[in-house]
């Protein structure tokens, strides 16, 4: 069962790498994506009355929002669970992931959508930092929480709520007209690759410390 699960993990990771390379190369080459127009048109039907809700959601993927959540989680890991390795791992993963995101933005250099931005932005567009760093942070938190759970039902609930939160954060960036849909997709993919590598390293050192 463990080997089968690992096989699926490597398969998903490989698939993510392919998507990341494909979208990055195409965006860097200034090529267009049909999905950008289709999804943007779909999200355009969201009433403006929901904008305050999405502005609140988008803050959860911002540096301040992630910083506050990360501090709360670090307090839980350090003071309650005494999981010093987990605290170090999630701190480094999020901090370095943010720097990698900046590097990718500068390397690919995609400009923001030429629309009225309904949220403040001061960086380039691809990949979405909210999607990438947000996924890195909340995915890793969910992983550490699930580690402590014995109930399959509780684990599934954590996974479901985390996925919903990440999807809403990503959607907020499109609805607020600060990102193309492919920016968000790229952010998710790069975030998934980054957090899976981080979790692999975390588990590697965790096993070392147990010996």
C-alpha positions as a LaTeX table, in Angstrom:
\begin{tabular}{lrrr}
\hline
Residue & $x$ (\AA) & $y$ (\AA) & $z$ (\AA) \\
\hline
Unk1 & 0.00 & 0.00 & 0.00 \\
Unk2 & 2.82 & 2.41 & 0.91 \\
Unk3 & 4.65 & 1.70 & $-2.36$ \\
Unk4 & 1.46 & 2.23 & $-4.33$ \\
Unk5 & 0.86 & 5.56 & $-2.55$ \\
Unk6 & 4.44 & 6.63 & $-3.26$ \\
Unk7 & 3.99 & 5.70 & $-6.91$ \\
Unk8 & 0.96 & 7.98 & $-7.18$ \\
Unk9 & 2.87 & 10.77 & $-5.45$ \\
Unk10 & 5.72 & 10.54 & $-7.94$ \\
Unk11 & 3.22 & 10.37 & $-10.80$ \\
Unk12 & 1.45 & 13.54 & $-9.63$ \\
Unk13 & 4.79 & 15.25 & $-9.08$ \\
Unk14 & 5.99 & 14.32 & $-12.57$ \\
Unk15 & 2.72 & 15.54 & $-14.06$ \\
Unk16 & 3.13 & 18.80 & $-12.14$ \\
Unk17 & 6.65 & 19.30 & $-13.48$ \\
Unk18 & 5.40 & 18.84 & $-17.05$ \\
Unk19 & 2.61 & 21.40 & $-16.57$ \\
Unk20 & 5.00 & 23.84 & $-14.87$ \\
Unk21 & 7.50 & 23.63 & $-17.74$ \\
Unk22 & 4.80 & 23.85 & $-20.42$ \\
Unk23 & 3.05 & 26.89 & $-18.97$ \\
Unk24 & 6.30 & 28.68 & $-18.10$ \\
Unk25 & 7.77 & 28.28 & $-21.57$ \\
Unk26 & 4.54 & 29.32 & $-23.26$ \\
Unk27 & 4.07 & 32.35 & $-21.01$ \\
Unk28 & 7.71 & 33.41 & $-21.44$ \\
Unk29 & 7.24 & 33.16 & $-25.21$ \\
Unk30 & 4.26 & 35.58 & $-24.94$ \\
Unk31 & 1.84 & 32.97 & $-26.27$ \\
Unk32 & $-1.83$ & 33.02 & $-25.33$ \\
Unk33 & $-3.93$ & 30.36 & $-23.58$ \\
Unk34 & $-7.54$ & 29.66 & $-24.48$ \\
Unk35 & $-8.22$ & 28.81 & $-20.83$ \\
Unk36 & $-7.40$ & 32.39 & $-19.81$ \\
Unk37 & $-10.26$ & 33.76 & $-21.89$ \\
Unk38 & $-12.71$ & 30.99 & $-20.97$ \\
Unk39 & $-12.14$ & 31.12 & $-17.22$ \\
Unk40 & $-11.95$ & 34.92 & $-17.13$ \\
Unk41 & $-15.32$ & 35.07 & $-18.91$ \\
Unk42 & $-16.75$ & 32.58 & $-16.43$ \\
Unk43 & $-15.55$ & 34.50 & $-13.37$ \\
Unk44 & $-16.87$ & 37.74 & $-14.88$ \\
Unk45 & $-20.37$ & 36.53 & $-13.95$ \\
Unk46 & $-19.52$ & 36.77 & $-10.23$ \\
Unk47 & $-21.50$ & 39.78 & $-8.89$ \\
Unk48 & $-19.52$ & 42.81 & $-7.67$ \\
Unk49 & $-21.31$ & 42.47 & $-4.33$ \\
Unk50 & $-19.00$ & 39.52 & $-3.57$ \\
Unk51 & $-15.83$ & 41.60 & $-4.03$ \\
Unk52 & $-15.43$ & 42.37 & $-0.28$ \\
Unk53 & $-15.59$ & 38.63 & 0.44 \\
Unk54 & $-12.89$ & 37.89 & $-2.13$ \\
Unk55 & $-10.78$ & 40.81 & $-0.90$ \\
Unk56 & $-10.86$ & 39.18 & 2.54 \\
Unk57 & $-9.99$ & 35.80 & 1.07 \\
Unk58 & $-7.12$ & 37.16 & $-0.97$ \\
Unk59 & $-5.57$ & 38.50 & 2.26 \\
Unk60 & $-5.16$ & 34.89 & 3.43 \\
Unk61 & $-2.75$ & 34.36 & 0.53 \\
Unk62 & $-0.91$ & 37.64 & 1.10 \\
Unk63 & 2.31 & 38.00 & 3.08 \\
Unk64 & 0.54 & 39.44 & 6.13 \\
Unk65 & $-2.18$ & 36.81 & 6.13 \\
Unk66 & 0.25 & 33.94 & 5.68 \\
Unk67 & 2.55 & 35.49 & 8.27 \\
Unk68 & $-0.21$ & 35.58 & 10.91 \\
Unk69 & $-1.35$ & 32.02 & 10.15 \\
Unk70 & 2.26 & 30.79 & 10.15 \\
Unk71 & 2.93 & 32.39 & 13.54 \\
Unk72 & $-0.14$ & 30.70 & 15.03 \\
Unk73 & 0.93 & 27.34 & 13.61 \\
Unk74 & 4.50 & 27.82 & 14.84 \\
Unk75 & 3.15 & 28.52 & 18.31 \\
Unk76 & 1.17 & 25.28 & 18.17 \\
Unk77 & 4.17 & 23.30 & 16.90 \\
Unk78 & 6.73 & 24.75 & 19.31 \\
Unk79 & 4.73 & 25.21 & 22.51 \\
Unk80 & 2.17 & 22.41 & 22.34 \\
Unk81 & 3.43 & 19.67 & 20.02 \\
Unk82 & 7.16 & 20.31 & 20.63 \\
Unk83 & 7.68 & 19.55 & 16.95 \\
Unk84 & 10.78 & 21.67 & 16.38 \\
Unk85 & 11.63 & 19.97 & 13.10 \\
Unk86 & 8.15 & 20.64 & 11.74 \\
Unk87 & 8.37 & 24.29 & 12.79 \\
Unk88 & 11.74 & 24.69 & 11.08 \\
Unk89 & 10.56 & 22.86 & 7.97 \\
Unk90 & 7.42 & 24.92 & 7.41 \\
Unk91 & 9.26 & 28.19 & 8.12 \\
Unk92 & 12.00 & 27.45 & 5.60 \\
Unk93 & 9.56 & 26.05 & 3.06 \\
Unk94 & 7.34 & 29.14 & 3.06 \\
Unk95 & 10.20 & 31.66 & 3.25 \\
Unk96 & 12.25 & 30.04 & 0.49 \\
Unk97 & 9.12 & 29.37 & $-1.57$ \\
Unk98 & 8.39 & 33.10 & $-1.53$ \\
Unk99 & 11.90 & 33.85 & $-2.80$ \\
Unk100 & 11.60 & 31.21 & $-5.53$ \\
Unk101 & 8.31 & 32.79 & $-6.59$ \\
Unk102 & 10.00 & 36.19 & $-6.93$ \\
Unk103 & 12.77 & 34.61 & $-8.99$ \\
Unk104 & 10.28 & 32.92 & $-11.31$ \\
Unk105 & 8.33 & 36.17 & $-11.74$ \\
Unk106 & 11.47 & 38.06 & $-12.71$ \\
Unk107 & 12.64 & 35.28 & $-15.00$ \\
Unk108 & 9.36 & 34.90 & $-16.90$ \\
Unk109 & 8.41 & 38.61 & $-16.70$ \\
Unk110 & 4.71 & 38.43 & $-17.50$ \\
Unk111 & 2.81 & 41.69 & $-17.02$ \\
Unk112 & $-0.46$ & 41.87 & $-15.12$ \\
Unk113 & $-3.81$ & 41.78 & $-16.97$ \\
Unk114 & $-4.67$ & 45.10 & $-18.58$ \\
Unk115 & $-7.78$ & 45.49 & $-16.45$ \\
Unk116 & $-8.78$ & 47.58 & $-13.46$ \\
Unk117 & $-7.04$ & 45.92 & $-10.52$ \\
Unk118 & $-9.45$ & 45.57 & $-7.61$ \\
Unk119 & $-6.63$ & 44.72 & $-5.19$ \\
Unk120 & $-3.19$ & 46.24 & $-4.68$ \\
Unk121 & $-0.37$ & 44.66 & $-6.70$ \\
Unk122 & 3.29 & 45.64 & $-7.02$ \\
Unk123 & 4.96 & 42.72 & $-8.77$ \\
Unk124 & 4.86 & 40.75 & $-12.01$ \\
Unk125 & 2.16 & 38.22 & $-12.80$ \\
Unk126 & 3.38 & 34.65 & $-13.38$ \\
Unk127 & 3.22 & 32.52 & $-11.30$ \\
Unk128 & 0.74 & 33.86 & $-8.75$ \\
Unk129 & 2.47 & 34.31 & $-5.40$ \\
Unk130 & $-0.83$ & 33.95 & $-3.55$ \\
Unk131 & $-1.42$ & 30.59 & $-5.22$ \\
Unk132 & 2.15 & 29.30 & $-4.93$ \\
Unk133 & 3.10 & 30.47 & $-1.44$ \\
Unk134 & $-0.44$ & 29.99 & $-0.18$ \\
Unk135 & $-0.46$ & 26.38 & $-1.34$ \\
Unk136 & 2.99 & 25.81 & 0.16 \\
Unk137 & 1.87 & 27.18 & 3.52 \\
Unk138 & $-1.61$ & 25.70 & 3.86 \\
Unk139 & $-0.73$ & 22.34 & 2.28 \\
Unk140 & 2.19 & 21.92 & 4.71 \\
Unk141 & 0.01 & 22.96 & 7.66 \\
Unk142 & $-2.64$ & 20.43 & 6.62 \\
Unk143 & 0.04 & 17.74 & 6.32 \\
Unk144 & 1.33 & 18.44 & 9.84 \\
Unk145 & $-2.22$ & 18.51 & 11.26 \\
Unk146 & $-3.12$ & 15.23 & 9.55 \\
Unk147 & 0.01 & 13.65 & 11.02 \\
Unk148 & $-1.58$ & 14.08 & 14.45 \\
Unk149 & $-4.96$ & 12.60 & 13.46 \\
Unk150 & $-6.09$ & 9.00 & 13.71 \\
Unk151 & $-9.55$ & 9.41 & 12.21 \\
Unk152 & $-9.80$ & 9.01 & 8.43 \\
Unk153 & $-12.94$ & 11.15 & 8.44 \\
Unk154 & $-11.14$ & 14.00 & 10.21 \\
Unk155 & $-8.23$ & 13.73 & 7.77 \\
Unk156 & $-10.58$ & 13.92 & 4.80 \\
Unk157 & $-12.26$ & 16.98 & 6.30 \\
Unk158 & $-8.91$ & 18.74 & 6.68 \\
Unk159 & $-7.99$ & 17.90 & 3.08 \\
Unk160 & $-11.37$ & 19.09 & 1.80 \\
Unk161 & $-11.29$ & 22.38 & 3.73 \\
Unk162 & $-7.68$ & 23.07 & 2.69 \\
Unk163 & $-8.47$ & 22.41 & $-0.98$ \\
Unk164 & $-11.54$ & 24.66 & $-0.78$ \\
Unk165 & $-9.55$ & 27.48 & 0.84 \\
Unk166 & $-6.82$ & 27.27 & $-1.79$ \\
Unk167 & $-9.31$ & 27.22 & $-4.65$ \\
Unk168 & $-11.07$ & 30.29 & $-3.25$ \\
Unk169 & $-7.79$ & 32.17 & $-2.79$ \\
Unk170 & $-6.87$ & 31.38 & $-6.39$ \\
Unk171 & $-10.32$ & 32.38 & $-7.64$ \\
Unk172 & $-10.08$ & 35.68 & $-5.75$ \\
Unk173 & $-7.00$ & 36.65 & $-7.76$ \\
Unk174 & $-8.89$ & 36.20 & $-11.04$ \\
Unk175 & $-12.12$ & 37.82 & $-9.82$ \\
Unk176 & $-10.18$ & 40.84 & $-8.53$ \\
Unk177 & $-8.58$ & 41.08 & $-12.00$ \\
Unk178 & $-4.97$ & 40.97 & $-10.83$ \\
Unk179 & $-4.05$ & 37.64 & $-12.41$ \\
Unk180 & $-4.68$ & 35.57 & $-15.51$ \\
Unk181 & $-6.10$ & 32.12 & $-14.74$ \\
Unk182 & $-2.86$ & 30.54 & $-15.95$ \\
Unk183 & $-0.96$ & 32.62 & $-13.37$ \\
Unk184 & $-3.01$ & 30.90 & $-10.67$ \\
Unk185 & $-2.67$ & 27.46 & $-12.26$ \\
Unk186 & 1.08 & 27.99 & $-12.54$ \\
Unk187 & 1.19 & 29.08 & $-8.91$ \\
Unk188 & $-0.64$ & 25.95 & $-7.81$ \\
Unk189 & 1.67 & 23.70 & $-9.80$ \\
Unk190 & 4.90 & 25.33 & $-8.64$ \\
Unk191 & 3.55 & 25.42 & $-5.08$ \\
Unk192 & 2.70 & 21.71 & $-5.21$ \\
Unk193 & 6.18 & 20.82 & $-6.50$ \\
Unk194 & 7.83 & 22.99 & $-3.86$ \\
Unk195 & 5.80 & 21.72 & $-0.92$ \\
Unk196 & 6.20 & 18.07 & $-1.93$ \\
Unk197 & 9.98 & 18.50 & $-2.06$ \\
Unk198 & 9.80 & 20.25 & 1.34 \\
Unk199 & 7.75 & 17.42 & 2.84 \\
Unk200 & 10.15 & 14.84 & 1.42 \\
Unk201 & 13.08 & 16.63 & 3.11 \\
Unk202 & 11.08 & 16.96 & 6.35 \\
Unk203 & 10.34 & 13.23 & 6.41 \\
Unk204 & 13.96 & 12.41 & 5.55 \\
Unk205 & 15.28 & 14.29 & 8.60 \\
Unk206 & 12.42 & 13.03 & 10.75 \\
Unk207 & 13.50 & 9.44 & 10.08 \\
Unk208 & 17.13 & 10.35 & 10.72 \\
Unk209 & 16.30 & 11.84 & 14.10 \\
Unk210 & 14.34 & 8.74 & 15.13 \\
Unk211 & 17.35 & 6.48 & 14.58 \\
\hline
\end{tabular}
